[in-house]
Amino acid sequence: MMAHANQTWLRLDQLENAIDSLEMVRHFLISLHGHIRWKWATIALHQALYGFAVCATKPTDSSWALKKPDDPESQLVDIWTALKRARDPTWMPRYDWVPLVTSPAEDEAIERIVTEFRNEFEHFRPKAWAIEVSGMPELFQDVLRVIRHLALDSNTVTYVDDELRDRVSHEIILLDEQLVKDASA
């Protein structure tokens, strides 16, 4: 096969994927018109939550994010397992690790975003479905607090440079501001 002179590559790792998903939440909220924006923002929010939960459970060894850490061919854990591990000190042996602790409101928001909305959007069955979107900003804010902890406050996500960490911090601030704006609209 002949190589092209101007080859371009998409390079991803788990952290870049999580950051991109976080940025897409706000992108969908400000770029799409009408209430359909909540569908795409929900899918991206789920991906960001899942991505940062996986990043938080694999501080040095990516096998920690697998169902069977001793089997390199094992599948990635599901979102619920990743969040459970982020709460469990046995999965985070670092001395400065801050485990994930969620409020009942955050637990409910995660459950609704993942199960009630994201799963239904991703695996949409033929039906008519009306969703009240007026409560979405609050749900998103609850999930965003969990993402903030996983990404910035848990001391488990390894950033290769300050620029990536600053990018996450900045995006969380902007997204929170957008959600406050959406809640008051």
C-alpha positions in Angstrom: 0.0 0.0 0.0 1.4 3.4 -0.9 1.7 6.0 1.9 0.3 9.4 1.3 2.6 12.4 2.0 0.0 14.2 4.1 -1.2 11.5 6.4 -3.1 12.7 9.4 -3.8 10.6 12.5 -6.3 10.8 15.2 -4.6 9.9 18.4 -6.7 9.1 21.5 -6.1 7.8 25.0 -8.6 7.3 27.8 -7.9 10.8 29.2 -8.2 12.6 25.9 -11.3 10.7 25.1 -12.9 11.8 28.5 -11.9 15.4 28.0 -13.3 15.4 24.5 -16.6 14.0 25.7 -16.7 16.7 28.4 -16.1 19.4 25.8 -18.8 18.0 23.6 -21.4 18.4 26.4 -21.1 22.1 26.2 -20.7 22.1 22.4 -24.0 20.4 22.0 -25.7 22.7 24.5 -24.6 25.9 22.8 -24.5 24.7 19.2 -27.7 22.8 18.7 -31.0 24.5 18.6 -34.1 23.3 20.3 -34.5 20.6 22.9 -32.8 17.9 20.8 -29.5 19.4 22.2 -30.3 17.6 25.5 -30.2 14.2 23.7 -26.7 14.7 22.4 -25.4 16.5 25.5 -26.7 13.5 27.6 -24.8 11.0 25.5 -21.6 13.1 25.8 -22.1 13.6 29.6 -22.4 9.9 30.0 -19.2 9.4 28.0 -17.4 12.0 30.1 -18.6 10.5 33.4 -17.6 7.0 32.3 -14.3 8.1 30.8 -13.2 10.0 34.0 -14.4 7.1 36.2 -12.2 4.8 34.2 -9.3 7.2 34.3 -9.8 7.5 38.1 -9.6 3.7 38.5 -6.4 3.2 36.5 -3.9 5.6 37.9 -0.8 3.7 36.7 -2.0 0.5 35.1 -4.7 0.3 32.5 -5.5 -3.3 33.5 -7.3 -1.9 36.6 -10.0 -0.7 34.3 -10.7 -4.2 33.0 -13.3 -6.7 34.3 -10.5 -9.1 35.0 -7.3 -7.1 35.7 -5.1 -10.1 35.2 -6.4 -10.8 31.7 -5.2 -8.3 29.1 -8.0 -9.5 26.7 -10.7 -8.7 29.3 -13.4 -6.2 28.5 -13.6 -2.7 30.0 -15.6 -2.5 33.2 -19.1 -1.0 32.9 -19.8 2.5 34.2 -21.3 1.1 37.4 -18.2 -0.9 38.2 -15.9 2.0 37.4 -17.9 4.3 39.8 -17.9 1.6 42.5 -14.1 1.2 42.2 -13.7 5.0 42.4 -15.4 4.8 45.8 -13.3 1.8 47.0 -9.9 2.4 48.6 -8.7 -1.1 47.7 -8.7 0.0 44.0 -6.8 3.2 44.8 -3.7 2.4 46.9 -2.2 5.9 46.7 -1.8 7.7 50.0 -3.4 11.0 48.6 -6.4 9.4 46.9 -9.7 11.0 47.8 -12.5 8.4 47.2 -15.7 9.3 45.4 -18.5 10.1 47.8 -21.8 11.1 46.2 -24.9 12.6 47.6 -28.4 11.0 47.1 -29.1 13.8 44.5 -25.9 12.9 42.6 -26.7 9.2 42.8 -30.2 9.8 41.4 -28.9 12.1 38.7 -26.3 9.5 37.6 -29.0 6.8 37.6 -31.4 9.0 35.5 -28.7 10.2 33.1 -27.3 6.7 32.5 -30.4 4.5 32.6 -33.4 6.6 31.9 -31.9 8.9 29.3 -28.6 7.8 27.8 -29.5 4.1 27.4 -32.9 5.0 25.9 -31.2 7.5 23.5 -28.5 5.0 22.5 -30.8 2.0 22.2 -33.9 3.8 20.9 -36.9 1.6 20.3 -39.7 2.6 18.1 -42.0 4.7 20.2 -43.2 8.2 20.9 -41.3 9.7 23.9 -41.7 13.1 25.5 -39.1 14.3 28.0 -39.5 17.2 30.3 -36.2 19.0 29.8 -36.7 21.8 32.3 -35.0 19.7 35.0 -32.0 18.7 32.8 -29.7 21.5 33.9 -30.0 20.4 37.5 -29.3 16.7 36.6 -26.3 17.8 34.6 -25.0 19.9 37.4 -25.2 17.0 39.8 -23.3 14.7 37.4 -20.8 17.5 36.7 -19.9 17.6 40.4 -19.1 13.9 40.2 -17.0 14.4 37.1 -15.2 17.3 38.8 -14.3 15.1 41.7 -13.1 12.2 39.5 -11.2 14.5 37.1 -9.7 17.0 39.5 -10.2 16.3 43.2 -9.7 12.6 43.5 -5.9 12.8 42.9 -6.1 9.7 40.7 -6.2 11.0 37.2 -2.7 11.4 35.8 -2.2 14.5 33.7 1.0 14.6 31.7 1.1 18.3 31.8 -0.8 21.2 33.5 -2.3 22.2 30.2 -4.6 19.1 30.1 -5.6 19.6 33.8 -6.3 23.3 33.1 -8.4 22.4 30.0 -10.6 20.1 32.1 -10.9 22.7 34.9 -11.8 25.4 32.4 -14.3 23.3 30.6 -16.1 22.4 33.9 -16.3 26.1 34.8 -17.7 27.0 31.4 -20.2 24.1 31.4 -21.4 24.9 34.9 -22.0 28.5 33.8 -23.9 27.3 30.7 -26.1 25.0 32.9 -26.8 27.9 35.3 -27.9 30.0 32.2 -30.0 27.1 30.9 -31.7 26.6 34.3 -32.7 30.3 34.4 -34.0 30.4 30.8 
